[in-house]
């Protein structure tokens, strides 16, 4: 079960990287066009970034006893599913936004 924590952690970090790329694209578009729509995308991206930072915190496996196996967390599989679905959605959004 600890493997799910590491996979979810990796997916959350990948999501953060994609969100940062999207935010830089949206910022460049905002400086070019000064559109209210782009401000909305920036605000949404910032909140999604905060959510993924929290996901990294909760996906990290909790420390176990000093000389034993790491403890299991009850929310590993739901976070893994959320992070994997976000990865697919962000990858498609990045493909559309990249120019």
Number of C-alpha atoms within 10 A of each C-alpha: 13 17 10 21 23 17 19 27 24 18 25 28 18 19 25 22 13 18 22 15 15 21 20 13 17 20 17 13 14 17 10 9 11 12 11 10 11 19 15 12 15 19 12 12 17 15 11 16 20 12 14 24 16 12 21 23 13 17 28 18 21 14 11 11 9 7 6 8 10 14 13 15 16 9 12 22 16 13 22 22 14 15 25 19 13 18 20 12 13 18 16 11 14 16 11 9 12 9 6
